Amino acid sequence: MIRKNYALKLRLLVNSLFLLALLGFGTSAVAENSRVFGDYVVHYNAFRSDVLSPEIAKAYELTRRNNRIIINITVLKKVLGTTGKPVPATVAGHASNLTGQLKQLEFREIKDDTAIYYIAELKVSDGEFLKFKLNITPDGEEGPARLQFNKRFFTY
């Protein structure tokens, strides 16, 4: 019973994150992007955590505030005729602001059936512009894919 409830909670989180990415929720909330690295496609987004429902935030121990962001990474191996197969990976990196302050990102893995997500949380200031630099190594691969992206966050 406990395992079934946990699976249900994970599915709710995954569905919420996916829906947020699809709906767009304006410039300060969710924007999803993807990059191709050889046989893999990496989907990534960063958004304020207060767009999550209180139930989802509580279920997954996510801090829900206007000054907290969530970074979400998914790694898919290309499979002909499909949208790809989720694969485990090692995700590490940091964000830096315009003053050069480094903020280490600690990713945790979330699995839901066959879906695999890597989530990190970070505190931000109003108007803060962050440069994200991530190393993503799918299991079984020798070298990492280096992903860089920028985003400004508003806490109004």
VMD Tcl script that builds the backbone (N, CA, C; Angstrom):
set m [mol new atoms 468]
animate dup $m
set s [atomselect $m all]
$s set {name element resname resid chain x y z} {
  {N N MET 1 A 0.824 -1.198 0.000}
  {CA C MET 1 A 0.000 0.000 0.000}
  {C C MET 1 A 0.863 1.254 0.000}
  {N N ILE 2 A 1.914 1.268 0.847}
  {CA C ILE 2 A 2.793 2.427 0.912}
  {C C ILE 2 A 3.490 2.628 -0.427}
  {N N ARG 3 A 3.964 1.552 -1.038}
  {CA C ARG 3 A 4.648 1.650 -2.330}
  {C C ARG 3 A 3.702 2.187 -3.405}
  {N N LYS 4 A 2.434 1.763 -3.353}
  {CA C LYS 4 A 1.445 2.222 -4.319}
  {C C LYS 4 A 1.195 3.721 -4.146}
  {N N ASN 5 A 1.085 4.196 -2.893}
  {CA C ASN 5 A 0.897 5.623 -2.632}
  {C C ASN 5 A 2.092 6.423 -3.113}
  {N N TYR 6 A 3.312 5.913 -2.898}
  {CA C TYR 6 A 4.518 6.597 -3.343}
  {C C TYR 6 A 4.527 6.710 -4.864}
  {N N ALA 7 A 4.177 5.628 -5.546}
  {CA C ALA 7 A 4.125 5.643 -7.009}
  {C C ALA 7 A 3.096 6.655 -7.499}
  {N N LEU 8 A 1.966 6.741 -6.824}
  {CA C LEU 8 A 0.935 7.701 -7.192}
  {C C LEU 8 A 1.446 9.131 -7.010}
  {N N LYS 9 A 2.135 9.393 -5.904}
  {CA C LYS 9 A 2.693 10.725 -5.658}
  {C C LYS 9 A 3.722 11.088 -6.715}
  {N N LEU 10 A 4.582 10.153 -7.078}
  {CA C LEU 10 A 5.576 10.414 -8.114}
  {C C LEU 10 A 4.905 10.727 -9.448}
  {N N ARG 11 A 3.885 9.953 -9.764}
  {CA C ARG 11 A 3.174 10.188 -11.018}
  {C C ARG 11 A 2.535 11.577 -11.022}
  {N N LEU 12 A 1.984 12.005 -9.870}
  {CA C LEU 12 A 1.410 13.347 -9.772}
  {C C LEU 12 A 2.469 14.426 -9.990}
  {N N LEU 13 A 3.657 14.250 -9.411}
  {CA C LEU 13 A 4.734 15.218 -9.589}
  {C C LEU 13 A 5.148 15.295 -11.048}
  {N N VAL 14 A 5.381 14.148 -11.644}
  {CA C VAL 14 A 5.813 14.100 -13.031}
  {C C VAL 14 A 4.767 14.748 -13.935}
  {N N ASN 15 A 3.518 14.406 -13.719}
  {CA C ASN 15 A 2.445 14.990 -14.523}
  {C C ASN 15 A 2.361 16.495 -14.320}
  {N N SER 16 A 2.530 16.963 -13.086}
  {CA C SER 16 A 2.496 18.402 -12.811}
  {C C SER 16 A 3.631 19.124 -13.511}
  {N N LEU 17 A 4.838 18.572 -13.422}
  {CA C LEU 17 A 5.992 19.191 -14.078}
  {C C LEU 17 A 5.803 19.221 -15.588}
  {N N PHE 18 A 5.290 18.125 -16.141}
  {CA C PHE 18 A 5.070 18.059 -17.575}
  {C C PHE 18 A 4.012 19.069 -18.011}
  {N N LEU 19 A 2.911 19.129 -17.272}
  {CA C LEU 19 A 1.853 20.078 -17.612}
  {C C LEU 19 A 2.338 21.518 -17.500}
  {N N LEU 20 A 3.118 21.810 -16.469}
  {CA C LEU 20 A 3.666 23.152 -16.322}
  {C C LEU 20 A 4.541 23.511 -17.508}
  {N N ALA 21 A 5.348 22.576 -17.940}
  {CA C ALA 21 A 6.220 22.821 -19.083}
  {C C ALA 21 A 5.406 23.069 -20.348}
  {N N LEU 22 A 4.338 22.311 -20.531}
  {CA C LEU 22 A 3.510 22.476 -21.721}
  {C C LEU 22 A 2.718 23.787 -21.717}
  {N N LEU 23 A 2.216 24.165 -20.563}
  {CA C LEU 23 A 1.360 25.342 -20.489}
  {C C LEU 23 A 2.127 26.653 -20.544}
  {N N GLY 24 A 3.393 26.623 -20.164}
  {CA C GLY 24 A 4.204 27.816 -20.312}
  {C C GLY 24 A 4.133 28.816 -19.189}
  {N N PHE 25 A 3.074 28.947 -18.456}
  {CA C PHE 25 A 2.902 29.813 -17.289}
  {C C PHE 25 A 3.689 31.116 -17.296}
  {N N GLY 26 A 3.914 31.719 -18.441}
  {CA C GLY 26 A 4.584 33.017 -18.473}
  {C C GLY 26 A 6.090 32.904 -18.389}
  {N N THR 27 A 6.752 34.044 -18.433}
  {CA C THR 27 A 8.208 34.057 -18.516}
  {C C THR 27 A 8.881 33.717 -17.202}
  {N N SER 28 A 8.217 33.898 -16.076}
  {CA C SER 28 A 8.899 33.649 -14.812}
  {C C SER 28 A 8.699 32.237 -14.290}
  {N N ALA 29 A 7.879 31.437 -14.930}
  {CA C ALA 29 A 7.591 30.132 -14.361}
  {C C ALA 29 A 8.292 29.000 -15.100}
  {N N VAL 30 A 7.787 28.599 -16.240}
  {CA C VAL 30 A 8.278 27.386 -16.861}
  {C C VAL 30 A 8.602 27.621 -18.328}
  {N N ALA 31 A 9.755 27.163 -18.725}
  {CA C ALA 31 A 10.094 27.120 -20.139}
  {C C ALA 31 A 10.909 25.854 -20.333}
  {N N GLU 32 A 10.466 24.992 -21.231}
  {CA C GLU 32 A 11.188 23.742 -21.446}
  {C C GLU 32 A 11.966 23.839 -22.732}
  {N N ASN 33 A 13.148 23.279 -22.694}
  {CA C ASN 33 A 14.029 23.252 -23.852}
  {C C ASN 33 A 14.619 21.871 -23.967}
  {N N SER 34 A 15.240 21.590 -25.117}
  {CA C SER 34 A 15.948 20.328 -25.275}
  {C C SER 34 A 17.161 20.551 -26.158}
  {N N ARG 35 A 18.147 19.680 -25.952}
  {CA C ARG 35 A 19.358 19.686 -26.770}
  {C C ARG 35 A 19.698 18.245 -27.112}
  {N N VAL 36 A 20.221 18.069 -28.326}
  {CA C VAL 36 A 20.633 16.751 -28.787}
  {C C VAL 36 A 22.131 16.604 -28.572}
  {N N PHE 37 A 22.524 15.485 -27.956}
  {CA C PHE 37 A 23.926 15.137 -27.741}
  {C C PHE 37 A 24.124 13.718 -28.258}
  {N N GLY 38 A 24.539 13.580 -29.507}
  {CA C GLY 38 A 24.751 12.253 -30.091}
  {C C GLY 38 A 23.482 11.438 -30.100}
  {N N ASP 39 A 23.496 10.311 -29.378}
  {CA C ASP 39 A 22.344 9.401 -29.333}
  {C C ASP 39 A 21.324 9.784 -28.265}
  {N N TYR 40 A 21.496 10.950 -27.642}
  {CA C TYR 40 A 20.645 11.345 -26.516}
  {C C TYR 40 A 20.022 12.718 -26.751}
  {N N VAL 41 A 18.835 12.876 -26.157}
  {CA C VAL 41 A 18.177 14.179 -26.114}
  {C C VAL 41 A 18.007 14.529 -24.640}
  {N N VAL 42 A 18.495 15.702 -24.258}
  {CA C VAL 42 A 18.365 16.164 -22.879}
  {C C VAL 42 A 17.302 17.253 -22.850}
  {N N HIS 43 A 16.251 17.025 -22.058}
  {CA C HIS 43 A 15.209 18.030 -21.845}
  {C C HIS 43 A 15.518 18.729 -20.531}
  {N N TYR 44 A 15.393 20.049 -20.513}
  {CA C TYR 44 A 15.709 20.794 -19.299}
  {C C TYR 44 A 14.755 21.966 -19.144}
  {N N ASN 45 A 14.490 22.319 -17.897}
  {CA C ASN 45 A 13.726 23.517 -17.601}
  {C C ASN 45 A 14.060 23.994 -16.191}
  {N N ALA 46 A 13.772 25.252 -15.941}
  {CA C ALA 46 A 13.972 25.852 -14.621}
  {C C ALA 46 A 12.793 26.792 -14.390}
  {N N PHE 47 A 12.166 26.692 -13.222}
  {CA C PHE 47 A 10.969 27.488 -12.951}
  {C C PHE 47 A 10.818 27.703 -11.457}
  {N N ARG 48 A 10.056 28.732 -11.113}
  {CA C ARG 48 A 9.787 29.005 -9.698}
  {C C ARG 48 A 8.966 27.872 -9.096}
  {N N SER 49 A 9.333 27.499 -7.878}
  {CA C SER 49 A 8.664 26.364 -7.241}
  {C C SER 49 A 7.252 26.687 -6.773}
  {N N ASP 50 A 6.901 27.960 -6.653}
  {CA C ASP 50 A 5.555 28.292 -6.172}
  {C C ASP 50 A 4.473 28.013 -7.207}
  {N N VAL 51 A 4.850 27.619 -8.436}
  {CA C VAL 51 A 3.835 27.240 -9.415}
  {C C VAL 51 A 3.341 25.809 -9.183}
  {N N LEU 52 A 4.065 25.046 -8.366}
  {CA C LEU 52 A 3.604 23.700 -8.005}
  {C C LEU 52 A 2.454 23.799 -7.004}
  {N N SER 53 A 1.578 22.841 -7.031}
  {CA C SER 53 A 0.500 22.834 -6.045}
  {C C SER 53 A 1.101 22.527 -4.673}
  {N N PRO 54 A 0.473 23.008 -3.591}
  {CA C PRO 54 A 0.980 22.703 -2.248}
  {C C PRO 54 A 1.061 21.193 -1.988}
  {N N GLU 55 A 0.128 20.422 -2.537}
  {CA C GLU 55 A 0.124 18.975 -2.322}
  {C C GLU 55 A 1.339 18.308 -2.969}
  {N N ILE 56 A 1.656 18.725 -4.180}
  {CA C ILE 56 A 2.806 18.158 -4.886}
  {C C ILE 56 A 4.097 18.539 -4.166}
  {N N ALA 57 A 4.220 19.809 -3.783}
  {CA C ALA 57 A 5.426 20.270 -3.085}
  {C C ALA 57 A 5.627 19.483 -1.786}
  {N N LYS 58 A 4.561 19.283 -1.045}
  {CA C LYS 58 A 4.654 18.546 0.221}
  {C C LYS 58 A 5.010 17.082 -0.018}
  {N N ALA 59 A 4.371 16.472 -0.997}
  {CA C ALA 59 A 4.591 15.055 -1.270}
  {C C ALA 59 A 6.045 14.755 -1.626}
  {N N TYR 60 A 6.723 15.696 -2.279}
  {CA C TYR 60 A 8.091 15.459 -2.729}
  {C C TYR 60 A 9.122 16.299 -2.000}
  {N N GLU 61 A 8.674 16.862 -0.879}
  {CA C GLU 61 A 9.565 17.651 -0.027}
  {C C GLU 61 A 10.278 18.742 -0.805}
  {N N LEU 62 A 9.520 19.469 -1.630}
  {CA C LEU 62 A 10.029 20.600 -2.389}
  {C C LEU 62 A 9.603 21.884 -1.688}
  {N N THR 63 A 10.509 22.841 -1.612}
  {CA C THR 63 A 10.185 24.127 -1.003}
  {C C THR 63 A 9.391 24.949 -2.011}
  {N N ARG 64 A 8.203 25.348 -1.623}
  {CA C ARG 64 A 7.298 26.082 -2.512}
  {C C ARG 64 A 7.305 27.556 -2.111}
  {N N ARG 65 A 8.120 28.351 -2.808}
  {CA C ARG 65 A 8.219 29.787 -2.536}
  {C C ARG 65 A 8.522 30.526 -3.824}
  {N N ASN 66 A 8.227 31.811 -3.826}
  {CA C ASN 66 A 8.489 32.607 -5.021}
  {C C ASN 66 A 9.976 32.882 -5.227}
  {N N ASN 67 A 10.805 32.646 -4.212}
  {CA C ASN 67 A 12.246 32.870 -4.357}
  {C C ASN 67 A 13.032 31.559 -4.444}
  {N N ARG 68 A 12.350 30.479 -4.789}
  {CA C ARG 68 A 13.004 29.185 -4.971}
  {C C ARG 68 A 12.692 28.683 -6.380}
  {N N ILE 69 A 13.693 28.101 -7.014}
  {CA C ILE 69 A 13.473 27.545 -8.344}
  {C C ILE 69 A 13.762 26.048 -8.332}
  {N N ILE 70 A 13.209 25.379 -9.324}
  {CA C ILE 70 A 13.446 23.958 -9.538}
  {C C ILE 70 A 14.070 23.815 -10.918}
  {N N ILE 71 A 15.147 23.053 -10.974}
  {CA C ILE 71 A 15.782 22.719 -12.242}
  {C C ILE 71 A 15.438 21.261 -12.504}
  {N N ASN 72 A 14.883 20.969 -13.679}
  {CA C ASN 72 A 14.407 19.636 -14.032}
  {C C ASN 72 A 15.133 19.161 -15.291}
  {N N ILE 73 A 15.776 17.996 -15.202}
  {CA C ILE 73 A 16.530 17.422 -16.320}
  {C C ILE 73 A 16.005 16.026 -16.604}
  {N N THR 74 A 15.823 15.700 -17.888}
  {CA C THR 74 A 15.445 14.362 -18.322}
  {C C THR 74 A 16.348 13.967 -19.476}
  {N N VAL 75 A 16.862 12.741 -19.456}
  {CA C VAL 75 A 17.751 12.254 -20.504}
  {C C VAL 75 A 17.049 11.107 -21.231}
  {N N LEU 76 A 16.910 11.246 -22.548}
  {CA C LEU 76 A 16.268 10.222 -23.370}
  {C C LEU 76 A 17.249 9.709 -24.408}
  {N N LYS 77 A 17.326 8.391 -24.548}
  {CA C LYS 77 A 18.121 7.793 -25.622}
  {C C LYS 77 A 17.229 7.734 -26.853}
  {N N LYS 78 A 17.772 8.155 -27.987}
  {CA C LYS 78 A 17.008 8.125 -29.225}
  {C C LYS 78 A 16.654 6.686 -29.593}
  {N N VAL 79 A 15.379 6.467 -29.894}
  {CA C VAL 79 A 14.891 5.168 -30.347}
  {C C VAL 79 A 13.970 5.454 -31.528}
  {N N LEU 80 A 14.326 4.911 -32.680}
  {CA C LEU 80 A 13.586 5.167 -33.911}
  {C C LEU 80 A 12.096 4.882 -33.744}
  {N N GLY 81 A 11.261 5.812 -34.165}
  {CA C GLY 81 A 9.819 5.632 -34.109}
  {C C GLY 81 A 9.194 5.942 -32.765}
  {N N THR 82 A 9.991 6.452 -31.809}
  {CA C THR 82 A 9.458 6.796 -30.490}
  {C C THR 82 A 9.954 8.185 -30.085}
  {N N THR 83 A 9.473 8.655 -28.965}
  {CA C THR 83 A 9.961 9.926 -28.429}
  {C C THR 83 A 11.250 9.739 -27.641}
  {N N GLY 84 A 11.715 8.493 -27.529}
  {CA C GLY 84 A 12.960 8.200 -26.826}
  {C C GLY 84 A 12.711 7.372 -25.591}
  {N N LYS 85 A 13.797 6.797 -25.077}
  {CA C LYS 85 A 13.719 5.947 -23.892}
  {C C LYS 85 A 14.451 6.644 -22.752}
  {N N PRO 86 A 13.771 6.907 -21.624}
  {CA C PRO 86 A 14.445 7.525 -20.475}
  {C C PRO 86 A 15.579 6.635 -19.984}
  {N N VAL 87 A 16.724 7.250 -19.710}
  {CA C VAL 87 A 17.879 6.499 -19.227}
  {C C VAL 87 A 18.432 7.155 -17.971}
  {N N PRO 88 A 19.005 6.347 -17.078}
  {CA C PRO 88 A 19.648 6.920 -15.897}
  {C C PRO 88 A 20.905 7.682 -16.314}
  {N N ALA 89 A 21.258 8.669 -15.522}
  {CA C ALA 89 A 22.426 9.499 -15.824}
  {C C ALA 89 A 22.974 10.087 -14.536}
  {N N THR 90 A 24.169 10.591 -14.633}
  {CA C THR 90 A 24.744 11.380 -13.554}
  {C C THR 90 A 24.623 12.833 -13.981}
  {N N VAL 91 A 24.015 13.656 -13.133}
  {CA C VAL 91 A 23.825 15.076 -13.444}
  {C C VAL 91 A 24.484 15.893 -12.341}
  {N N ALA 92 A 25.377 16.781 -12.740}
  {CA C ALA 92 A 26.081 17.633 -11.781}
  {C C ALA 92 A 26.301 18.990 -12.419}
  {N N GLY 93 A 26.466 20.003 -11.583}
  {CA C GLY 93 A 26.755 21.317 -12.132}
  {C C GLY 93 A 26.522 22.426 -11.147}
  {N N HIS 94 A 26.524 23.639 -11.685}
  {CA C HIS 94 A 26.334 24.824 -10.859}
  {C C HIS 94 A 25.661 25.919 -11.672}
  {N N ALA 95 A 25.238 26.939 -10.949}
  {CA C ALA 95 A 24.715 28.155 -11.558}
  {C C ALA 95 A 25.586 29.303 -11.053}
  {N N SER 96 A 25.751 30.310 -11.879}
  {CA C SER 96 A 26.490 31.489 -11.434}
  {C C SER 96 A 25.690 32.726 -11.812}
  {N N ASN 97 A 25.763 33.746 -10.953}
  {CA C ASN 97 A 25.054 34.994 -11.248}
  {C C ASN 97 A 26.020 35.989 -11.882}
  {N N LEU 98 A 25.545 37.187 -12.145}
  {CA C LEU 98 A 26.361 38.176 -12.845}
  {C C LEU 98 A 27.544 38.685 -12.031}
  {N N THR 99 A 27.514 38.486 -10.721}
  {CA C THR 99 A 28.656 38.885 -9.887}
  {C C THR 99 A 29.681 37.752 -9.765}
  {N N GLY 100 A 29.394 36.608 -10.392}
  {CA C GLY 100 A 30.312 35.481 -10.374}
  {C C GLY 100 A 30.108 34.525 -9.215}
  {N N GLN 101 A 29.104 34.768 -8.384}
  {CA C GLN 101 A 28.827 33.878 -7.255}
  {C C GLN 101 A 28.368 32.525 -7.782}
  {N N LEU 102 A 29.048 31.453 -7.339}
  {CA C LEU 102 A 28.689 30.097 -7.752}
  {C C LEU 102 A 27.691 29.494 -6.784}
  {N N LYS 103 A 26.708 28.799 -7.343}
  {CA C LYS 103 A 25.703 28.091 -6.551}
  {C C LYS 103 A 25.699 26.645 -7.030}
  {N N GLN 104 A 26.203 25.748 -6.178}
  {CA C GLN 104 A 26.248 24.328 -6.528}
  {C C GLN 104 A 24.832 23.754 -6.598}
  {N N LEU 105 A 24.612 22.882 -7.554}
  {CA C LEU 105 A 23.316 22.226 -7.717}
  {C C LEU 105 A 23.438 20.770 -7.286}
  {N N GLU 106 A 22.535 20.345 -6.430}
  {CA C GLU 106 A 22.494 18.954 -5.990}
  {C C GLU 106 A 21.232 18.312 -6.557}
  {N N PHE 107 A 21.431 17.447 -7.532}
  {CA C PHE 107 A 20.304 16.796 -8.198}
  {C C PHE 107 A 19.938 15.501 -7.493}
  {N N ARG 108 A 18.632 15.244 -7.442}
  {CA C ARG 108 A 18.170 13.952 -6.945}
  {C C ARG 108 A 17.320 13.315 -8.029}
  {N N GLU 109 A 17.402 11.992 -8.080}
  {CA C GLU 109 A 16.706 11.242 -9.111}
  {C C GLU 109 A 15.294 10.908 -8.655}
  {N N ILE 110 A 14.349 11.070 -9.569}
  {CA C ILE 110 A 12.965 10.679 -9.326}
  {C C ILE 110 A 12.560 9.741 -10.459}
  {N N LYS 111 A 12.087 8.541 -10.096}
  {CA C LYS 111 A 11.633 7.562 -11.086}
  {C C LYS 111 A 10.127 7.385 -10.954}
  {N N ASP 112 A 9.471 7.284 -12.098}
  {CA C ASP 112 A 8.045 7.001 -12.145}
  {C C ASP 112 A 7.805 6.039 -13.293}
  {N N ASP 113 A 7.556 4.784 -12.967}
  {CA C ASP 113 A 7.470 3.725 -13.982}
  {C C ASP 113 A 8.744 3.766 -14.817}
  {N N THR 114 A 8.637 4.136 -16.084}
  {CA C THR 114 A 9.826 4.187 -16.933}
  {C C THR 114 A 10.424 5.591 -17.027}
  {N N ALA 115 A 9.740 6.608 -16.511}
  {CA C ALA 115 A 10.253 7.983 -16.569}
  {C C ALA 115 A 11.320 8.201 -15.494}
  {N N ILE 116 A 12.342 8.984 -15.848}
  {CA C ILE 116 A 13.414 9.322 -14.906}
  {C C ILE 116 A 13.655 10.826 -14.995}
  {N N TYR 117 A 13.617 11.501 -13.842}
  {CA C TYR 117 A 13.824 12.944 -13.766}
  {C C TYR 117 A 14.926 13.250 -12.763}
  {N N TYR 118 A 15.655 14.311 -13.000}
  {CA C TYR 118 A 16.676 14.798 -12.067}
  {C C TYR 118 A 16.279 16.202 -11.665}
  {N N ILE 119 A 16.080 16.405 -10.362}
  {CA C ILE 119 A 15.549 17.660 -9.824}
  {C C ILE 119 A 16.556 18.279 -8.860}
  {N N ALA 120 A 16.768 19.599 -8.996}
  {CA C ALA 120 A 17.569 20.359 -8.031}
  {C C ALA 120 A 16.776 21.609 -7.669}
  {N N GLU 121 A 16.991 22.096 -6.442}
  {CA C GLU 121 A 16.336 23.319 -5.975}
  {C C GLU 121 A 17.401 24.368 -5.683}
  {N N LEU 122 A 17.004 25.637 -5.819}
  {CA C LEU 122 A 17.945 26.726 -5.606}
  {C C LEU 122 A 17.193 27.985 -5.193}
  {N N LYS 123 A 17.765 28.740 -4.273}
  {CA C LYS 123 A 17.190 30.017 -3.860}
  {C C LYS 123 A 17.696 31.108 -4.809}
  {N N VAL 124 A 16.801 32.050 -5.186}
  {CA C VAL 124 A 17.173 33.145 -6.080}
  {C C VAL 124 A 16.690 34.482 -5.523}
  {N N SER 125 A 17.293 35.547 -6.027}
  {CA C SER 125 A 16.873 36.913 -5.693}
  {C C SER 125 A 16.047 37.472 -6.840}
  {N N ASP 126 A 15.265 38.507 -6.560}
  {CA C ASP 126 A 14.437 39.122 -7.594}
  {C C ASP 126 A 15.312 39.689 -8.706}
  {N N GLY 127 A 14.996 39.317 -9.935}
  {CA C GLY 127 A 15.719 39.801 -11.097}
  {C C GLY 127 A 17.045 39.090 -11.343}
  {N N GLU 128 A 17.341 38.059 -10.559}
  {CA C GLU 128 A 18.637 37.390 -10.687}
  {C C GLU 128 A 18.749 36.648 -12.018}
  {N N PHE 129 A 19.855 36.888 -12.693}
  {CA C PHE 129 A 20.179 36.237 -13.966}
  {C C PHE 129 A 21.185 35.134 -13.663}
  {N N LEU 130 A 20.852 33.899 -14.024}
  {CA C LEU 130 A 21.725 32.768 -13.736}
  {C C LEU 130 A 22.205 32.096 -15.016}
  {N N LYS 131 A 23.472 31.732 -15.001}
  {CA C LYS 131 A 24.073 30.919 -16.059}
  {C C LYS 131 A 24.241 29.517 -15.486}
  {N N PHE 132 A 23.581 28.555 -16.087}
  {CA C PHE 132 A 23.655 27.175 -15.639}
  {C C PHE 132 A 24.695 26.431 -16.476}
  {N N LYS 133 A 25.557 25.681 -15.805}
  {CA C LYS 133 A 26.540 24.830 -16.473}
  {C C LYS 133 A 26.427 23.442 -15.863}
  {N N LEU 134 A 26.009 22.487 -16.702}
  {CA C LEU 134 A 25.757 21.126 -16.226}
  {C C LEU 134 A 26.573 20.113 -17.018}
  {N N ASN 135 A 26.996 19.062 -16.335}
  {CA C ASN 135 A 27.607 17.901 -16.964}
  {C C ASN 135 A 26.633 16.749 -16.783}
  {N N ILE 136 A 26.234 16.158 -17.898}
  {CA C ILE 136 A 25.238 15.093 -17.881}
  {C C ILE 136 A 25.848 13.870 -18.556}
  {N N THR 137 A 26.000 12.790 -17.794}
  {CA C THR 137 A 26.616 11.573 -18.320}
  {C C THR 137 A 25.623 10.422 -18.231}
  {N N PRO 138 A 25.039 10.018 -19.360}
  {CA C PRO 138 A 24.154 8.853 -19.338}
  {C C PRO 138 A 24.939 7.614 -18.897}
  {N N ASP 139 A 24.296 6.735 -18.135}
  {CA C ASP 139 A 24.948 5.503 -17.691}
  {C C ASP 139 A 25.520 4.755 -18.893}
  {N N GLY 140 A 26.766 4.301 -18.745}
  {CA C GLY 140 A 27.414 3.550 -19.811}
  {C C GLY 140 A 28.221 4.409 -20.768}
  {N N GLU 141 A 28.099 5.713 -20.677}
  {CA C GLU 141 A 28.863 6.617 -21.536}
  {C C GLU 141 A 30.097 7.100 -20.795}
  {N N GLU 142 A 31.170 7.376 -21.533}
  {CA C GLU 142 A 32.416 7.785 -20.895}
  {C C GLU 142 A 32.465 9.267 -20.570}
  {N N GLY 143 A 32.104 10.092 -21.522}
  {CA C GLY 143 A 32.224 11.525 -21.298}
  {C C GLY 143 A 30.879 12.197 -21.127}
  {N N PRO 144 A 30.870 13.329 -20.418}
  {CA C PRO 144 A 29.597 14.024 -20.199}
  {C C PRO 144 A 29.194 14.907 -21.379}
  {N N ALA 145 A 27.898 15.105 -21.493}
  {CA C ALA 145 A 27.362 16.146 -22.358}
  {C C ALA 145 A 27.402 17.421 -21.525}
  {N N ARG 146 A 27.888 18.494 -22.095}
  {CA C ARG 146 A 27.981 19.753 -21.374}
  {C C ARG 146 A 26.843 20.665 -21.822}
  {N N LEU 147 A 25.935 20.910 -20.883}
  {CA C LEU 147 A 24.755 21.722 -21.166}
  {C C LEU 147 A 24.893 23.064 -20.471}
  {N N GLN 148 A 24.698 24.140 -21.225}
  {CA C GLN 148 A 24.708 25.488 -20.659}
  {C C GLN 148 A 23.449 26.211 -21.103}
  {N N PHE 149 A 22.828 26.915 -20.160}
  {CA C PHE 149 A 21.693 27.759 -20.496}
  {C C PHE 149 A 21.595 28.883 -19.477}
  {N N ASN 150 A 20.902 29.943 -19.848}
  {CA C ASN 150 A 20.749 31.132 -19.011}
  {C C ASN 150 A 19.277 31.411 -18.773}
  {N N LYS 151 A 18.996 32.004 -17.624}
  {CA C LYS 151 A 17.613 32.418 -17.349}
  {C C LYS 151 A 17.591 33.464 -16.245}
  {N N ARG 152 A 16.689 34.420 -16.394}
  {CA C ARG 152 A 16.466 35.451 -15.356}
  {C C ARG 152 A 15.198 35.081 -14.610}
  {N N PHE 153 A 15.240 35.269 -13.281}
  {CA C PHE 153 A 14.103 34.915 -12.435}
  {C C PHE 153 A 13.594 36.140 -11.683}
  {N N PHE 154 A 12.287 36.248 -11.585}
  {CA C PHE 154 A 11.646 37.338 -10.851}
  {C C PHE 154 A 10.818 36.736 -9.729}
  {N N THR 155 A 10.868 37.368 -8.571}
  {CA C THR 155 A 10.201 36.814 -7.387}
  {C C THR 155 A 8.953 37.602 -6.985}
  {N N TYR 156 A 8.475 38.498 -7.839}
  {CA C TYR 156 A 7.313 39.330 -7.503}
  {C C TYR 156 A 6.120 38.529 -7.138}
}
mol reanalyze $m
mol bondsrecalc $m
mol representation Tube
mol addrep $m
